[in-house]
Amino acid sequence: MRLHMERFDDFTLLQRYGWRFLTKMSFFIFLMLFYFALCTLTVAAEVANNSFVAQQSHWEKLVARDEDFAGRASEVGRTQAFLEFLAPGSIVFREGPTDAIERYSDDAYAAERELELNWKAHYVDVSRDGDLGLSAGPMIIYSESGQDSYNHLISIWKNSDAQWELMADIVVPIPGFLSLEVSPNWSDTLPLFEETIDPILVLNDLTTQEGLRAADDRFGQSINFRGGQRALLRYGLENTRVYLPGMGPAVGAEEASSVYGAFLDSQLLTTNPISLSYSGGYLSTSREMGFTYGIMTEDTEILDERFRASYMRLWRFNRDNEWRIAVEVLSPF
């Protein structure tokens, strides 16, 4: 027995049910799709909000830890405080990076270690997993002669076993007076989180230690090709920060790049390129933040006059799938 197979297509639907039915069905499908999209956006927003809440908790703990560090230095002295807070393998910058624990344990540097100091963070940043962070702010080194020196202190922290430990420390001198009446503000850090790639998308071939080092190399090459200002515009975040000798922190892509370019122009002959000697770095476990450090050197045959500086960079992986500079620090020697 042969069954009659009725042709069932758009024309048949129109004949049998008319336009009214199809309009209702189309509207129903539209509502379902709209509801699905709304639910997706709501879940994504909730995930992002929860992520920011977790990061704020990490941020607050690092703020407290930095304050404890400064307080401890006042109580037991600089040397003992540093030895208590320094992480294994940590570095300080004295004409380039050097082992921090060895430096603070060597009697040859006793005079340096006896100088009292005090500092206060005005800016703090942390990784999504809360294992890597940065604090920055004014520091005063007190002298028995009364010739106190004022500086920016920028520190990299690593969270090990639920305790923040000091991983790297760099000082940038500032002439004149810097007030310690400052405090970090969460609202200053939040815009950088918003520039950073979504946690679901962060796992790729670029978010590796090798990818981070490659970004560091590209930035040095870009300085030679574009100049300091355009290089930082290209590789800095919109909310990038720059700490340089003789001036306050420059914040924001336009201001930071302008100051950075002017500083390098004042230090380098226009015909001389620079080279970066990468010394090391660290990638956060969440892989959206890392830091690099080393030495920037002017390539010139006049060795006594060449520009040399320790550099330290905090990087964030942004929404365009690129490593971008969040904080740039240069300390000439």
N, C-alpha and C positions, 0 to 999 in steps of 0.2 A: 504494500500500500504506500502510495506516495503522499507525503505530507506537503501541504501548500506552504511554502516559505514566503511570508509577506515581506515585501521590501520595506525596510525601516531606516529612513534617512531623514534629513532635515525637512525635505519637502513633505514627507508623510506626517511628520510631527505637526507641521504647520496646518495641513489639511485636517488632521484629526483633533488637535487640541487648540490650534489658533495661537496668535501672538501673545495673548494674555498669559497663558501657561508658561511659555518660554521666558516672558519678562519676569514672572514671579520666580522661576527657577534661577535665572541669571542673578536676580537680586539676592536670592538666598545664598548662592555660591559666593557672591561678593561679600555678604555679611560674614560668612564663614572664614574667608580669606582675611578680611579685616580683623576679625577677632583673633585669628592665629597670629597675625603680625603684631597686634597689640600685646598679646601674651608674651611673644618673643622679646619685644622691646622692654616689657616690664621685668621679665626675668633677667635680661642683660643689665638693666639699670640696677636691679637689686644685687646682682653679683658684683657690679662695679662699686656700689655703695658699701657692700660688706668688705670688699677688698680695701677700700679707703679707710674704713673703720679699723681694720686689722693693722694697716700701715700707720695710722695715727697712734695706735697703742705702741708699736715699735718705736715710733718717733718720740713719744713721751718718755719711754724708758731710756732712750739715748740722751735726751735732754737732761734727765735726772742723773744719768751716769757721768756726763761731762761735768755737771755741777759738783758731784761727789769727788771727782778727780781734782778739780780746782780747790775744793775744801780740804781734801787730804794733803795737797801740796802745802797749804798754809799750816796744817797741823804738824806734819812730820818732816817737811822740807821737800825740796824739788826731787832730789835723787831717790829717796825712799818711795815717794809717791809714783814716780815713773816706773820704778822697778816692780811695784805692785800692780800697775795697770797695763804694762807693756805685754803684748802677745809674743809668743815665740816667733822668731823670724822678723820682728818688727824693725822699721827703719826710721832714722831721722836724717835730715839733710844738713850736712856741713861740707860745703864745696862738693856737692853731689851726695847721693844716698849712701848711708853707712849703717852698720848694724847698731840698733838702738841700745840693746841690752849690754853689748860690749862697751859702747860709749859711756853709758852711765855706771858701768862697773870699773872702768879704767881710772886709776889714780892720776894719770897724766892729764885728765880733764877735770881735776878736782876744783880748780878755780872757777871754771864755767859752771859746774854743778852747784857751787855755793851761792850763786846769784839767786836771790828770791824773785819770784814772779807771780803774777796773778792774771787771770783771763776770764772772759765771759763770752759764751756763744751768742751770736745774733742770728745765726742761720743753721738749720739742721736738715739733713735729708737722709732717707733710709730706703733700702730696697724692698721689694714686695714681700719677700720671705723674712725680712728683718734680720738678715745675716751680715749685711754690709751697710755702712752709714758714714756720713760726713758731718763734722761740726766746724764752724768757722766763726771768728769774732776777734775783738780787740784783745791784745795782751800787753802788759806792762812788765818790763824787766827792770827791777830796782837796783840802783848802784849806790855804794857807800859814799861816793863822791857827790851824790845828788843829781847826777846826769842820767836820769832814768831814760830808757828807750821805749818807744812805742812801736807796736807791730801788729800785723794780722797773724793769728795762729789758725792754721787749717789742718784738721786732723781727720784721718781715715780710721774707722772703727770696724772691727769684726766681732760678730756675736758667736761666741763659742761656749757650749754647755750652758746656754741661757744667761750668759754674762758678757756684756760688751767689753772688749779688750782693745787697747790702742795698737793700731797696725802701722800707721805712718803719721809723721808730724813734720810740717814745713812752716817756716816763719818768714814773713815778708815785712821788711822794715818800713816804717812810716815816720817822716819828720813831724815834729810837733806833738800835739796832745790828742789822745784818744780816750773817750769816756768809757768806763765799764758799766755805765747805767743803760744796759741793753738787755734784750731777751729775745729768744727765737719765737717766731710766730708761725703757727700751722698754716695760716692762709698764704704765707710766702712760698711754702713748699707744695701746696696742693696743685698749682698750675703745672708743675713738672710731671705729676702723676697723670694729668690729663693729656699731656703730650706723649706719654709713654705707650707703647704698643699694648694691646689687649693680652691678658695672660694666656688666652687660648691660642693665640697666634705666635707667641714668642719663641716656640721651639722650632728653629730652623738652622741652616748651616752657618748663618752669620752670627748667631748668638752663642759663640764658642770663644775660648781663650785665644785661639788663632785669629778668629774674626775681629776680636777686640784689638789685638796687636796690629792687624792689617789696617784698621781704622786709624790707629795712632800714627802709623807710617804715612798713610795718605794725607793726614793733616799736615805733617812736616813738609811733604812734597808740595802741598797746596800753598803753604806759606811762600815757598820759593817761586811758584808759578803765578799766584794771584796777589801776593802780599798779605800781611797779617790781617788787615781789615776784612778783605773779601774772603780770606780763608776761614775766618771765624764766622762770618755770615753764612758761609756754605756749610760748615760742619758744627755750628753751635745750635742749641735749642733756641726757641723764641724767648725763653726765660733764663738764658745762660748767665753765669756770673763769672767775673774776672777779678783776680786779686794780683795787683802789681805793686812794685815799690813806689813809694812817694805819693800814693793817692788812695782814696777810699775805694771800696768795692764798686765795680761798674755792673749794673744789672739790666738785663734786657738786650736783645740781639743788636739793636742799633747802637746803643750807648757802649756796650761791652766791646763790640767789634771796632768802633771808632777809637776807643781808648787803647785797645790792644794794638791796632795798626800804628797809631801815633807813637806808642812806646817802642815798638820794634824799629820803626823808622828812625827814632832818636838814638838807638843803640847800634844799628847796623849801617855799614856802607851799602848804598843801593845796589852795587855790583856784586856784593858778597852773599852767597846763599848760606842757609843754615843746614845743619844736619842734626838729627835726633838720635841719641844713643839710648835705646830702650833698655831699661834695667829690670823691669818686672811689672807685675800687675795682678789683679784678682778679679774673677767673675763671680757674681752672686749666684746662689743656687737657683734663684728664680730667673736668672739669665737675661734680665732686662737692665741690669746695672753692673758696671765694672769700673775699675780705676787702673790707670797706667802711670808710670813714673820713669824718670831718666834724666838725661842731660841734653840741653840744647846748646849747640856750639856754632859759632860763626866760622865759616870756612875762609881762612885768610892765612897768608904766610907770615903776617906780623903777629906772632903768638902772644906777645906781651899786651897787645891792644885788643885782642879779639874778645868778643862778647861770649860769655858762658853763663848759663843759668840752670839751676835745677828746675824741673817741671813736674807737676803733678796734675792729673786730669781725672775728673769724675765724668763718666759717660752714662747716657741712657739710650736704650734702643727705642726709636720713636715709631709713630704710626705709619711712616713711609718706609719701614723696614731698613732703617739706617742707624748706625751708631752716631749719636750727636753729643757734643760736649755740654755738660750741665755746669761744671765748674772748671775753670782754667787758672792755674797758679804758676807764676814764674818768680824765682828767687835767685837773682844774679849773684855770682861770686867771682 
